[in-house]
Amino acid sequence: MAPGAMDTVPAARAATALASSSLAHVRPAPYWLDDPGRPAALPALTGEERCDLLVVGGGYSGLWTALNAKERDPGRDVVVIEGREVAWAASGRNGGFCAASLTHGLPNGLARWPGELRALEELGARNLDAIGDAVERYGIDCAFERTGEIDVATAPHQLAELSALKEEAERAGLTGLEVLDQDAVRAEVDSPTFLGGLLDREGVALVNPAALAWGLKRACLGLGVRVYENTPGRTLTRSGPGMAVRTPQGRILARQVALGTNVFPSLLRRVRPYTVPVYDYALTTEPLTAAQLASVGWTNRQGLGDSANQFHYFRLTADNRVLWGGYDAIYPFGGRLDADRDQRPATYLKLATHFFRCFPQLEDVRFSHAWGGAIDTCTRFAAFYGTAHEGRVTYAAGFTGLGVGATRFGADVMLDLLSGQSSERTELEMVRRKPLPFPPEPVAWAGIGLTKWSLARADAAGGRRNLWLRAMDRLGLGFDS
């Protein structure tokens, strides 16, 4: 045993014991959905419907598509079908970070679309403003806060990476980022693990994600959209001049169809190889007392994320709970979705241990909720788009965990594509080109597993990327956020 190793064993056991006790009374359910004000589900579709536009999927993608379609043309007849209930999946159980970025963060955007990054950032900022406007216009009570976000460095090499990112952004003509040294970042949020940070004051809002989805549903209904819940789309086929979607108890005939199913298998089989599911997990604490909150600071309520490859995201809720998520990303062999994976006690224990390492001053805090679920990802980590059936069908998918804001932009892209006319959105390379598809099993399983192992090694090795990660970078498949 190495010198000093014996000293660390009791400390590790104590940390595990603290984490375990903090989870003793946790509720295995998403905090956002554990709400007495949760709206009742609308009736399922029975029989036959006809409409101008059918939207498949009642998450953010589908709801924004329906809402924006009615705002563009109030006379358009729009129907939304949702396989279960609005907000039950990723739209209602995410961390509530509503980012302006359309490219899954600035590093990914700089690496993949440097020539149009300024346009993408401008479109993203306008999109975030439009979300805030819609929240106000429709009276959506979703605790929308324009707080900004801090990417924090918890290892020395991350300090250099954050400074380099700010410089690279400025060379691309992007401003508004501020490097924080250790004293400055700990004045914002106090953790002994924080060595510095990169502050984006304008590019992120925080929301109650389930309440946002419920509010969008209510807004759609107010504009005359017909919404059917517990109505999964089973098949998509041509029918005369339009399309037909069969459901368990009926059929919908539509002139056009927009697919917003994201992590769930697309009704277009050719789209399915472009996405795989990844399971993500989160905890929320009980509400912090005034003294506990003062011990951390956090008076400006920013969202935070650490800068490792295996990263945590964390924020305050409206009632001053800490939501703490991320780190583990679990890919199921074959991409099979399974509700049993929505709960993962081993990950909860790991997350709780990391939480107390970050905030030792909160060692008396206990967790109230623990949950997980699948999100979709693609090989470029940002959404992709397309059409089928001679322009009658459109889709957007692959948001990779940053869809709270980007799905509204994706809705506008889908509506632009259905119109058949070019726009500033449809002319983007990001919209015109698709990512590489994932390989079949077992190659996908092996490749994703090797990538995860390599990213963990890079975190432990001062950010140095091994041969596998460098090869993925050269192929345009690198992942560094």
C-alpha positions in Angstrom: 0.0 0.0 0.0 1.4 3.4 -0.9 2.4 5.9 1.8 -0.6 7.8 3.1 -3.0 5.3 1.5 -4.1 4.0 4.9 -5.0 7.6 5.9 -7.4 7.9 2.9 -9.3 4.7 3.7 -11.2 6.0 6.7 -11.9 9.3 4.9 -13.3 7.5 1.9 -15.5 5.3 4.2 -16.7 8.4 6.0 -17.5 10.1 2.7 -19.5 7.1 1.5 -21.3 6.9 4.8 -22.3 10.5 4.6 -23.5 10.2 1.1 -25.5 7.0 1.9 -27.2 8.6 4.9 -28.1 11.7 2.8 -30.1 9.5 0.5 -31.9 7.5 3.2 -35.3 9.2 2.6 -34.9 10.2 -1.1 -38.0 10.0 -3.3 -37.2 8.1 -6.5 -39.0 10.6 -8.8 -38.2 13.7 -10.8 -38.5 16.7 -8.5 -40.1 18.8 -11.2 -42.9 16.3 -11.8 -43.6 15.8 -8.1 -46.0 18.8 -8.2 -49.6 19.0 -6.9 -50.3 21.4 -9.7 -49.4 18.9 -12.4 -52.2 19.1 -15.0 -54.3 16.1 -15.8 -53.6 14.3 -19.1 -55.9 15.1 -22.0 -57.9 12.3 -23.6 -56.3 9.9 -26.1 -57.3 10.0 -29.8 -60.0 7.6 -30.9 -61.2 7.4 -34.4 -60.0 9.5 -37.3 -58.7 13.1 -37.4 -57.7 15.4 -40.2 -55.4 18.4 -40.0 -53.0 20.6 -41.9 -50.0 19.9 -39.6 -49.6 16.9 -37.4 -46.9 17.1 -34.7 -45.7 13.8 -33.3 -44.2 14.3 -29.8 -45.4 16.4 -27.0 -42.1 17.5 -25.6 -40.4 20.8 -26.2 -39.8 20.1 -29.9 -43.4 19.3 -30.6 -44.9 22.0 -28.5 -42.8 24.8 -29.9 -43.5 23.5 -33.4 -47.2 23.6 -32.8 -47.1 27.0 -31.1 -44.9 28.7 -33.7 -47.0 27.2 -36.5 -50.1 28.8 -35.1 -48.3 32.1 -34.5 -47.1 32.1 -38.1 -50.6 31.1 -39.5 -53.5 31.2 -37.0 -55.7 29.5 -39.6 -53.5 26.4 -39.8 -55.2 23.4 -38.3 -52.6 21.7 -36.0 -52.8 18.5 -34.0 -50.2 17.2 -31.5 -50.0 13.6 -30.3 -48.0 12.5 -27.3 -47.2 8.9 -26.5 -47.7 9.4 -22.8 -48.2 12.8 -21.0 -46.7 16.1 -21.8 -43.4 16.6 -19.8 -43.1 13.0 -18.6 -39.8 12.4 -20.5 -36.7 14.6 -21.0 -38.7 17.8 -21.2 -39.9 17.4 -17.7 -36.9 15.9 -15.9 -33.9 17.8 -17.2 -31.8 20.3 -15.2 -33.7 23.4 -16.4 -30.7 25.0 -18.1 -32.2 27.0 -21.0 -29.1 27.9 -23.0 -28.8 30.3 -26.0 -26.2 27.9 -27.6 -27.5 26.0 -30.6 -24.2 24.1 -31.0 -24.0 22.3 -27.6 -21.6 24.9 -26.2 -19.0 27.2 -27.7 -16.2 24.7 -28.0 -18.3 22.3 -30.1 -19.4 25.2 -32.2 -15.9 26.5 -32.8 -14.7 23.0 -33.7 -17.5 22.2 -36.2 -18.9 25.4 -37.6 -16.2 28.2 -37.2 -17.3 30.0 -40.4 -20.8 30.5 -39.3 -20.4 30.6 -35.5 -21.2 34.3 -35.2 -24.4 33.8 -37.1 -25.3 30.7 -34.9 -24.6 32.7 -31.7 -26.7 35.6 -32.9 -29.6 33.3 -33.8 -29.2 31.5 -30.5 -29.3 34.8 -28.6 -32.5 35.9 -30.5 -34.0 32.5 -29.8 -33.4 32.7 -26.1 -34.9 36.2 -26.1 -38.0 34.8 -27.9 -38.4 32.1 -25.3 -38.4 34.7 -22.6 -40.9 36.8 -24.6 -43.2 33.8 -25.1 -43.1 32.9 -21.3 -44.2 36.5 -20.6 -46.8 36.7 -23.4 -48.5 33.5 -22.5 -48.2 33.9 -18.7 -46.2 30.7 -18.3 -45.3 30.3 -14.6 -42.0 28.4 -15.0 -39.6 30.4 -12.8 -37.8 31.7 -15.8 -34.6 33.5 -14.5 -32.0 35.0 -16.8 -29.1 34.2 -14.4 -26.3 33.3 -16.7 -23.9 30.4 -16.1 -20.4 29.8 -14.8 -18.1 27.0 -16.1 -15.9 26.3 -13.2 -12.4 24.9 -13.2 -11.7 22.2 -10.6 -8.3 21.2 -12.0 -5.3 23.4 -13.0 -5.4 22.5 -16.6 -9.0 23.6 -16.9 -8.0 27.1 -15.9 -5.8 27.4 -19.0 -8.5 25.8 -21.2 -11.2 28.3 -20.0 -8.8 31.2 -20.7 -8.0 29.9 -24.1 -11.7 29.4 -24.9 -12.3 33.1 -24.1 -9.5 34.2 -26.3 -10.7 31.9 -29.2 -14.2 33.3 -28.8 -12.9 36.9 -29.0 -10.9 36.1 -32.2 -14.2 34.8 -33.7 -15.8 38.1 -32.8 -17.7 36.9 -29.8 -17.8 38.9 -26.6 -19.5 38.7 -23.2 -17.4 36.0 -21.5 -15.5 36.9 -18.3 -12.6 34.9 -16.8 -12.9 34.6 -13.0 -9.9 33.8 -10.8 -10.3 31.7 -7.7 -11.3 34.5 -5.4 -13.8 35.9 -7.9 -15.5 32.6 -8.6 -15.7 31.7 -4.9 -17.2 35.1 -4.2 -20.0 34.0 -6.5 -20.4 30.5 -5.3 -18.1 29.2 -2.5 -16.6 25.8 -3.0 -13.0 24.7 -2.0 -12.8 22.8 -5.2 -13.3 25.9 -7.5 -10.0 27.2 -8.9 -11.5 29.7 -11.4 -14.3 30.0 -13.9 -15.7 31.4 -17.1 -18.8 33.5 -16.6 -21.5 33.9 -19.3 -23.9 36.6 -18.0 -26.4 36.5 -20.8 -26.4 33.1 -22.5 -28.3 31.0 -20.1 -31.7 31.2 -18.3 -32.9 28.8 -15.6 -36.4 27.4 -15.7 -38.7 24.9 -14.1 -38.7 22.6 -17.1 -41.9 20.7 -16.5 -43.8 23.9 -15.8 -42.4 25.3 -19.1 -43.8 22.3 -21.0 -47.1 22.4 -19.2 -47.3 26.1 -20.0 -46.5 25.6 -23.7 -49.3 22.9 -23.8 -51.8 25.4 -22.3 -50.7 28.1 -24.8 -51.1 25.7 -27.7 -54.6 24.8 -26.5 -55.4 28.5 -26.2 -54.5 29.0 -29.9 -56.7 26.1 -31.0 -54.2 23.3 -31.2 -55.8 19.9 -30.5 -53.6 17.9 -28.2 -54.0 14.1 -27.6 -52.0 12.5 -24.8 -51.4 8.7 -24.3 -51.5 8.5 -28.1 -48.3 7.1 -29.6 -47.7 7.3 -33.3 -47.2 3.7 -34.6 -46.7 4.1 -38.4 -46.2 6.8 -40.9 -47.3 6.3 -44.5 -48.3 8.2 -47.6 -52.0 8.8 -48.0 -53.1 10.6 -51.2 -51.6 14.1 -51.3 -50.5 13.9 -47.6 -49.5 11.5 -44.9 -51.2 9.1 -42.5 -50.1 8.3 -38.9 -51.8 5.3 -37.2 -52.2 5.3 -33.4 -53.5 2.5 -31.1 -57.1 3.6 -31.5 -57.2 5.8 -34.5 -55.6 7.4 -37.5 -54.6 11.0 -38.4 -54.5 12.3 -42.0 -52.3 15.3 -42.4 -51.1 17.5 -45.2 -47.7 17.8 -43.4 -46.0 16.0 -40.4 -43.3 17.3 -38.0 -41.5 14.6 -36.0 -40.3 15.7 -32.5 -39.7 12.3 -30.9 -36.0 12.8 -30.2 -34.8 9.8 -28.0 -37.7 7.6 -29.0 -37.4 5.6 -32.3 -38.3 7.8 -35.2 -41.2 6.9 -37.5 -38.6 7.4 -40.3 -36.4 4.3 -40.0 -33.6 5.9 -41.9 -33.2 8.5 -39.2 -32.8 6.0 -36.4 -29.0 5.2 -36.9 -28.2 8.9 -36.2 -29.1 8.9 -32.5 -28.5 6.7 -29.5 -30.0 7.0 -26.0 -27.8 8.0 -23.0 -29.1 7.9 -19.5 -28.5 10.9 -17.3 -29.1 11.2 -13.5 -29.8 14.0 -11.0 -30.5 14.7 -7.3 -32.2 17.6 -5.5 -31.6 18.5 -1.9 -34.2 19.6 0.6 -34.6 23.4 0.5 -31.5 25.1 2.0 -32.0 27.2 5.1 -30.9 30.8 5.1 -27.8 29.8 7.0 -26.9 27.0 4.6 -27.5 29.2 1.6 -25.3 31.9 3.2 -22.5 29.4 3.7 -22.4 28.8 -0.1 -23.1 32.4 -1.3 -24.8 31.9 -4.7 -26.7 35.2 -4.3 -26.8 35.7 -8.1 -28.3 32.2 -8.6 -26.3 31.4 -11.7 -26.3 27.9 -13.2 -23.0 26.1 -12.9 -21.1 23.3 -14.6 -17.6 22.0 -14.0 -15.2 21.8 -16.9 -14.2 18.1 -16.8 -15.1 15.7 -19.6 -17.2 13.8 -17.0 -19.0 16.9 -15.7 -21.6 17.9 -13.1 -24.3 20.6 -13.7 -25.9 22.3 -10.7 -28.2 25.1 -9.9 -30.7 26.4 -7.4 -34.4 25.8 -7.7 -37.1 28.5 -7.0 -37.4 27.2 -3.4 -33.6 27.1 -2.9 -32.9 23.4 -3.4 -29.7 22.4 -5.1 -30.1 20.3 -8.2 -27.0 18.3 -8.8 -26.7 16.1 -11.8 -24.5 14.7 -14.6 -21.2 12.8 -14.4 -22.4 9.3 -15.2 -23.7 8.9 -18.8 -24.9 5.3 -19.3 -25.3 3.9 -22.8 -27.5 0.7 -23.0 -26.2 -2.0 -25.3 -28.2 -1.9 -28.6 -29.7 1.5 -27.6 -32.7 -0.2 -25.9 -34.9 2.0 -23.8 -35.9 0.5 -20.5 -37.8 2.3 -17.7 -35.8 0.2 -15.1 -32.7 2.3 -16.0 -34.5 5.5 -14.8 -33.3 4.6 -11.3 -29.6 3.9 -10.6 -28.7 3.8 -6.9 -25.0 3.4 -7.6 -25.0 6.6 -9.6 -26.9 8.4 -6.8 -24.4 7.4 -4.3 -21.6 8.7 -6.5 -23.3 12.0 -7.1 -24.0 12.5 -3.4 -20.3 11.8 -2.6 -19.2 14.3 -5.2 -21.7 16.9 -3.9 -20.3 16.9 -0.4 -16.8 17.1 -1.8 -17.8 20.2 -3.7 -19.8 21.7 -0.8 -18.5 20.3 2.5 -20.2 23.2 4.4 -23.5 21.5 3.5 -22.8 18.1 5.1 -26.0 18.3 7.1 -28.1 18.6 3.9 -30.2 15.7 2.8 -31.5 14.8 -0.7 -35.3 14.8 -1.4 -35.5 13.5 -5.0 -33.4 11.2 -7.2 -34.2 10.4 -10.8 -32.8 9.6 -14.3 -33.8 9.0 -17.8 -32.7 8.9 -21.4 -31.7 11.7 -23.7 -30.8 11.4 -27.3 -27.3 12.2 -28.6 -25.7 12.2 -32.1 -22.1 12.1 -33.2 -21.8 15.9 -33.4 -23.7 16.5 -30.1 -26.0 19.2 -31.6 -29.3 18.8 -33.3 -29.7 17.8 -37.0 -32.6 18.2 -39.3 -34.1 16.9 -42.5 -37.1 16.2 -44.6 -38.8 13.1 -46.2 -41.6 12.1 -48.4 -41.0 15.0 -50.9 -41.0 17.6 -48.2 -44.2 16.5 -46.5 -42.4 15.3 -43.4 -39.7 17.0 -41.4 -37.7 16.1 -38.2 -35.2 17.5 -35.7 -33.3 15.3 -33.3 -29.9 14.9 -31.5 -30.1 17.8 -29.0 -27.8 15.9 -26.5 -29.1 17.5 -23.3 -29.2 21.1 -24.4 -32.6 21.1 -25.9 -34.5 23.3 -23.5 -33.6 26.3 -25.6 -32.5 24.8 -28.9 -35.7 23.0 -29.5 -37.5 26.2 -30.1 -34.9 27.0 -32.8 -35.4 23.5 -34.1 -39.1 24.0 -34.4 -38.6 27.1 -36.5 -36.2 25.1 -38.7 -38.8 22.4 -39.2 -41.5 24.9 -40.1 -39.1 26.6 -42.6 -38.3 23.3 -44.2 -42.0 22.4 -44.5 -42.6 25.8 -46.2 -40.3 24.8 -49.0 -38.6 28.2 -48.9 -35.1 29.0 -47.9 -34.4 31.1 -44.8 -31.4 32.3 -42.8 -31.9 29.1 -40.8 -32.2 26.6 -43.6 -29.1 28.0 -45.3 -26.9 27.2 -42.4 -24.3 24.4 -42.9 -25.5 23.0 -39.5 -29.0 22.6 -40.9 -28.0 21.4 -44.4 -25.5 18.7 -43.3 -26.1 15.7 -41.1 -23.7 14.0 -38.6 -22.2 10.6 -39.2 -24.5 7.8 -38.1 -23.6 5.5 -35.3 -22.2 2.1 -36.3 -24.1 -1.1 -35.7 -23.6 -3.2 -32.5 -21.4 -4.4 -31.1 -19.1 -1.7 -32.6 -21.2 1.2 -31.2 -21.1 -0.4 -27.7 -17.3 -0.8 -27.9 -16.7 2.6 -29.3 -18.8 4.5 -26.8 -17.3 2.5 -23.9 -13.8 3.2 -25.1 -14.6 6.9 -25.5 -16.0 7.1 -22.0 -12.9 5.3 -20.5 -10.6 7.6 -22.5 -12.4 10.8 -21.3 -12.1 9.7 -17.7 -8.4 9.1 -18.3 -8.0 12.5 -19.8 -9.6 14.1 -16.7 -7.1 12.3 -14.5 -4.2 13.2 -16.8 -4.4 16.9 -16.9 -6.6 17.0 -19.9 -4.2 15.0 -22.2 -6.2 13.1 -24.8 -5.0 9.6 -25.8 -4.7 8.2 -29.2 -8.3 7.1 -29.4 -9.6 10.6 -28.5 -7.2 12.3 -31.0 -8.4 9.9 -33.7 -12.0 10.8 -32.9 -11.1 14.5 -33.0 -9.6 14.0 -36.5 -12.8 12.3 -37.7 -15.0 15.1 -36.3 -16.3 12.8 -33.5 -14.4 14.4 -30.6 -16.1 15.2 -27.4 -14.7 17.7 -24.9 -17.5 19.1 -23.0 
